[in-house]
Amino acid sequence: MLEISQIPCRLADGGDERSCIGVCTREALDVLHCRRADIERVELKRKSIDARKKSNVHFTLSALVHMAPEVDEADLLSRLPDRARRRVRPAEADDPSFPAPVKGSPNKSRPVVVGAGCAGLFAALALAEAGLHPILLERGDDAVRRTEAVGRFNATGTLDIDSNIQFGLGGAGTFSDGKLNTGTKNPLHRLVLKTLVEAGAPREILWDAKPHIGSDILPDVVTNLVARIERLGGTVRFRTHVTDLLLDAEGAVSGLAFDGPEGGGSIEATRIILACGHSARDVFEMLADLGVTLRRKTFAMGVRIEHLQADIDRALYGTAAGHPALDAAPYSLVAHLPNDRSVFSFCMCPGGEVVAAASEEGGVVTNGASLNARDGRNANAALLVNITPDDLPGDDPLEGIRLQRACEQAAFRLGGGDYRAPAQLVGDFLARRPSTGPGRIEPTYPRGVTWGSIDDVLPPHVTKALREGIPLLDRKIHGYNDPEAVLTAIESRSSSPITILRDRQTCISMNTPGLYPCGEGAGYAGGIMSAATDGIRCAQSLIASTGETNIR
């Protein structure tokens, strides 16, 4: 098998998988100087948008070319001119798999996974594929009831503190844009993508350079993952809130206590994967009380910024904006300031909306989401500034949580006490004057906004950095500092403010044997893909710790 990269493709020729494969096939015949009969099949590997020149926006493709068995690939490559050889290379089959089943009794000591976000789901699935019959506990609801709880909160302001944008099947990622792009390379990424497609995600995530699923499709996808775990012998319990970690006399995990639909209970377990998510503050407090080793880490806070998606499209795609082969344009921005701080975008949602993401009473939290079509009027993104450990008083690892909570409560008060969010126009924010209403960009936050000033809900260094950074970002996307763009506060849950320290090799807690801190909440992931791969990695380590051998 050969891989050919840097294949140019006009927008008119790259509308779908079939047409892209046609372009790749023609390129393969031209570059390899072979006959059509020499090619068994062509597979689209990657599709990206090249918009560096606004006068020539086009796709760039790469393809896997499966040659006929009688073709000597080494000989074919040796005859290619140097210019072509730089674009063609031998490719190995990229087909990672879940751990094979292990010998032994699966019910002897069933592993427990806490949290059914991306990390927990993939950890439980890997354990189930290995035949270990995991127990997966989730404090929130399944996808149907969770969707109802979110809709009820948006409509009435009645918050379910256990089932909301943060908690429930799929974690915070379910009600998001469902972005799957990542800045890291990991052989497990392909396995995650294939598993998501098998569960109902669109096929294009297998080759799209910036893949996404969408908050309208994700609930069905995670529901299908749960069904697969249960078919393999796993047990999934919703509305089951872990309240305590049980330790033996040596400080090792011996089980956990929980509150469930039928009251309290406990589970004996010597191996627990803790994938509780970055908003499970009560879990962090419980771990601190038990003496589990925690460390404060850098996180970020800021606002959601909304522009008209059409303006972003024109700024990034020029005259190609609106072409039917192009989706709504995404962006990723960073501005480095003279004082060594940075302002950066995060979780950009093309054609999406700002969502109400509170998980505690009396606090306002925002996040972003998009449907798969990304056809909403506005673009929104988190616009964030880092909070470092040195920005916090004392040395308590939970101090970052206290800062988050204080700012969320300030936003609640400033919004009016009914989960409306404080909002301000960019022009007014930069001029240090309160806003009195919207311009041409209507905010999408579902509980409504209260116009004014956002300065009182964020640390001073954050607002200072935002004022310095927004004009700098305008140099990268013209119109980014549009005076009528909307800033909605507060975005405070982009990442966990703590790390639950674990051994690099085994993924086991530094001082609590049997505990596997996992995913975003533990400080080891930063999105759907990294969380899912960390879940698989922790499961692999747990499987190895059983001492059983894998079988096929």
C-alpha positions, -999 to +999 in steps of 0.1 A: +000+000+000+012+035-009+003+069+005+002+099-019+000+133-002-004+169-013-031+162-039-047+195-050-085+194-055-107+222-067-137+230-046-160+219-074-144+185-075-143+178-037-178+179-026-180+143-013-160+112-007-167+097-041-156+127-060-125+131-038-116+095-045-119+102-082-095+130-079-071+108-059-073+080-085-064+103-114-035+117-094-023+082-085-023+071-122-004+103-131+022+102-103+028+065-103+028+061-141+008+029-137-022+013-154-057+014-139-055-024-135-025-020-113-046-003-086-069-024-066-087+005-048-081+040-036-090+051-001-093+088+010-071+093+040-072+131+047-090+161+034-082+196+044-089+232+032-061+253+019-072+289+023-037+305+025-045+324-008-080+338-008-079+338-046-073+300-047-092+283-019-090+246-025-089+212-009-057+193-003-061+155-002-040+125+007-049+089-003-040+053+004-035+034-028-039-003-025-019-018-054-028-051-071-010-081-056+013-086-086+027-050-084+062-047-070+057-016-049+095-012-041+103-014-078+076+011-087+089+036-061+125+032-073+115+043-108+097+075-096+114+108-102+126+127-071+098+152-073+071+125-072+090+104-046+087+132-020+049+128-022+047+090-022+057+066+005+050+031+016+022+029+041+014+003+067-021-007+076-033+015+104-057-007+122-053-006+160-078-026+180-092-029+215-075-053+240-081-090+234-101-110+259-082-122+289-083-156+306-098-158+341-131-152+358-145-118+348-167-116+378-140-123+404-132-086+408-151-064+383-133-031+376-154+000+381-153+031+359-166+064+374-179+088+348-195+082+314-178+110+295-155+102+266-127+089+288-150+067+309-170+054+279-139+043+261-122+029+292-154+008+299-156-003+263-119-014+263-125-033+296-156-049+282-139-060+250-113-076+272-140-096+289-137-080+323-174-070+326-169-035+340-193-015+360-198+020+347-213+046+370-226+080+358-241+106+382-263+120+354-290+107+331-289+087+299-291+108+267-329+111+265-335+122+300-304+144+300-316+162+269-349+168+287-331+182+317-311+206+296-342+217+277-360+223+310-332+244+324-330+265+292-368+271+293-374+276+331-341+281+349-347+250+369-313+234+372-307+197+378-273+196+395-267+160+385-279+161+349-270+190+328-245+202+302-216+190+323-230+157+338-247+128+321-240+103+294-212+115+271-200+142+295-196+178+285-187+167+250-222+155+242-237+190+241-208+206+223-196+209+187-182+174+189-148+184+175-124+155+171-093+173+159-063+170+181-028+184+181-012+151+191-005+119+172-016+087+188-021+053+170-053+050+191-069+079+173-079+058+143-095+032+167-115+060+184-128+074+151-137+040+137-156+031+169-175+064+167-185+057+131-196+022+140-218+039+167-234+063+142-211+092+137-206+105+101-181+086+080-163+118+070-147+120+105-123+093+092-106+116+067-117+152+076-087+172+088-110+190+113-136+163+120-167+170+141-199+152+149-224+177+163-246+179+193-276+166+174-258+133+165-237+127+196-265+117+220-273+087+197-236+079+193-229+077+230-262+057+236-249+031+210-216+029+228-234+021+261-254-006+243-221-021+230-206-021+265-237-039+279-238-065+250-202-073+261-212-080+297-207-045+312-231-029+336-241+008+332-258+026+360-272+062+356-281+086+384-254+069+405-234+096+423-201+084+439-199+099+474-168+082+488-138+062+479-131+033+502-095+025+512-080-005+530-056-002+559-026+002+535-044+031+516-053+010+486-087+011+469-112-014+483-144+000+469-167+030+467-199+044+482-227+059+461-261+074+461-284+059+435-320+059+424-329+035+452-308+050+479-272+046+491-249+016+486-214+005+480-194-016+456-163-037+464-136-030+439-098-031+439-094-013+406-113+019+398-108+042+368-118+077+379-130+096+348-152+120+366-148+151+344-135+186+351-167+198+368-169+171+395-158+194+422-172+174+451-151+144+439-119+165+440-129+177+475-135+141+486-101+130+472-083+159+490-100+148+523-087+113+517-052+125+511-050+114+474-022+134+459-035+164+440-016+193+424-029+226+411-024+232+374-028+259+348-063+263+335-081+292+317-110+315+321-127+341+299-158+346+278-176+333+247-173+357+217-199+357+190-196+370+154-218+366+124-206+333+107-209+350+073-183+376+084-159+349+096-164+330+063-156+360+042-125+368+064-111+333+060-123+322+026-126+355+006-148+352-025-151+314-020-172+320+011-206+303+007-194+277-018-215+246-013-184+224-009-173+245+021-187+242+056-189+272+080-153+283+086-136+274+119-107+292+134-081+288+160-063+319+173-037+330+198-021+363+207+010+364+228+012+395+249+044+414+260+039+403+297+041+366+286+004+360+289-016+347+260-052+352+248-065+323+228-096+308+212-109+274+223-138+252+213-147+273+184-182+264+172-190+274+136-226+281+130-233+273+166-247+287+198-236+296+233-250+271+258-260+274+295-235+251+312-241+256+349-238+225+372-240+243+405-269+264+418-262+301+419-235+301+392-235+310+355-213+290+331-212+292+293-200+268+267-205+264+230-222+239+207-230+233+171-253+209+152-236+187+126-248+210+098-232+240+115-258+262+098-266+287+126-262+324+120-235+330+146-200+318+151-189+315+187-157+305+206-142+306+240-118+335+243-095+326+272-066+337+293-044+313+313-047+311+351-014+298+364-007+283+399+012+315+407-019+335+402-036+318+431-031+324+468-016+298+492-008+263+481-042+245+484-047+224+452-084+233+453-078+270+451-085+271+414-119+256+420-127+283+445-118+310+419-139+294+393-169+292+417-165+328+429-165+341+393-194+320+383-214+333+413-205+368+404-218+362+369-250+348+383-255+380+405-247+403+376-269+385+352-299+390+375-300+358+396-320+337+372-291+322+351-291+350+325-255+357+316-237+391+317-229+403+282-211+433+266-203+444+231-167+442+220-166+479+212-180+488+246-156+464+264-126+479+247-139+515+254-146+505+291-183+515+289-213+493+298-235+480+269-272+486+268-283+462+241-272+443+210-262+455+176-266+434+145-253+403+163-280+387+186-266+366+214-276+330+213-273+321+251-306+304+257-314+319+291-310+354+278-284+380+287-281+410+309-263+439+292-237+458+311-200+453+319-182+420+323-152+434+343-166+424+377-169+387+369-134+380+358-100+384+375-084+418+365-055+402+347-080+383+325-099+414+314-067+433+309-053+406+287-086+404+267-085+441+260-049+438+248-055+406+228-086+413+209-071+440+187-041+417+180-064+389+169-080+413+145-047+412+126-052+375+120-090+376+112-101+410+099-132+421+117-125+401+148-127+432+169-161+441+153-176+466+178-209+447+177-194+413+184-208+399+217-189+388+248-209+366+271-196+357+305-184+334+319-164+306+303-147+289+332-148+252+325-125+248+296-102+225+316-096+211+350-077+233+376-062+203+392-042+172+383-047+139+402-011+127+401-005+093+386+025+072+376+034+078+340+037+041+331+009+025+350-016+054+352-021+045+389-024+072+415+009+082+431-002+072+466-035+053+462-030+019+447-059+007+425-070+042+416-066+052+379-071+089+375-083+094+339-093+120+313-100+157+315-110+159+351-078+142+363-058+166+341-047+142+314-068+152+284-082+183+267-110+172+243-130+143+230-101+125+213-075+129+240-100+119+266-110+088+247-075+077+241-066+083+278-095+061+287-082+033+265-047+037+279-059+035+315-080+004+306-049-012+290-029-006+321-056-020+344-059-051+322-021-056+324-023-053+362-047-083+364-018-106+355-041-125+331-030-132+295-049-120+265-064-146+241-078-145+206 
